[in-house]
Amino acid sequence: MAKLDMTPEIEAAIADVRDAASTFGDETAHFANVWIDRAIEGNKEGAAAGLLEECILDDDEGKCARFSDALAKLDGLLGVGAGEQY
């Protein structure tokens, strides 16, 4: 698959996912960055499974909902179809 053409909307969605992932620590941020980089390169392999492992229960700060929403938006823009995997 071809490398993704970046748009301002996709760049903003990527920034939102990276920011939301970073609130869970370095490991989650790294995993999200790897998934994003693969998606940008057009690689739909290496599913997003596990991105929300820490979000079994939402917290009072809404970190899980924010992360989930950011992932869903980016997933929709990229057309990766990973929504059911994270």
C-alpha positions, 0 to 999 in steps of 0.5 A: 500500500502507498504511503499516506498523503498527509493533510492538516486534519490527519496531522491534527488527529495524529497529534491528538492520539500522540498527546492522549497516549502520552498521558498513559506513559512512555510504553503506551506512547511508544506503542501508539507512535509505532502504530501511527508510523506504520499506518502512515507508511500504508502498512495495515499489518501490526494491528492496534490491539493493545492500545487501550489495555489500560482503559478497561475502566475509565478514570475520573479525568476522562483519559480513556475516553479522550484516547479512545475518541482520538484513536477512532477519529484517526482510524476513520481518517486513515481507513485502517479499520482497526477500531475493533482492535484497540 
